[in-house]
Amino acid sequence: MTDKGTNGVQFISNVRRKKVVHNVGLLSQEEAFERLRSVKEVTLNQLLNRAVFHVIKRFAAENTAPVADFDLLFFLDSMAGFFSNEDVLRRILDGEDLRLMDPSDDPGL
C-alpha cells in the first residue's frame, strides 16, 4: 500500500489473475471527522464511530479496496440518517421485517 497524500491511497489487487492498481481516494475525511466530533448523542456517536472505523479498516485492506473514490462524509451523513431513527432500528433488531420501505419511517428524506 502506497500513500498518495492525505486524500488517497494506491491499492493493488488481483482481478482475473492480472495485477490491477486502483488509485482511489477517501474523500471528505476531515469534514467527516469534524461532523463525527459534533455528534453529541452518545449512542449515535458510537454507532457512527464504529461504521467509520469499519469503512477505514476495509479501505486500507488491499483485498477489499474500492474501485472508485469513496466519500466518507456522504457515507457518515447517510448512516447518521439511518441510525437516528431509533424506533426503526429497534424494530429491525426485534426481528420485524422492514425491507419494504415506508417513507414515514425516514423523515429525513
Buried (B, 14 or more C-beta within 10 A) or exposed (E): EEEEEEEBBBBEBEEEEEEEEBEBBBBBBEBBBEBBEEBEEEEBBEBBEEBBEEBBEEBEEEEEBBEEEBBBBEBBBEBBEBBBBEEBBEBEEEEEEEEEEEEEEEEEE
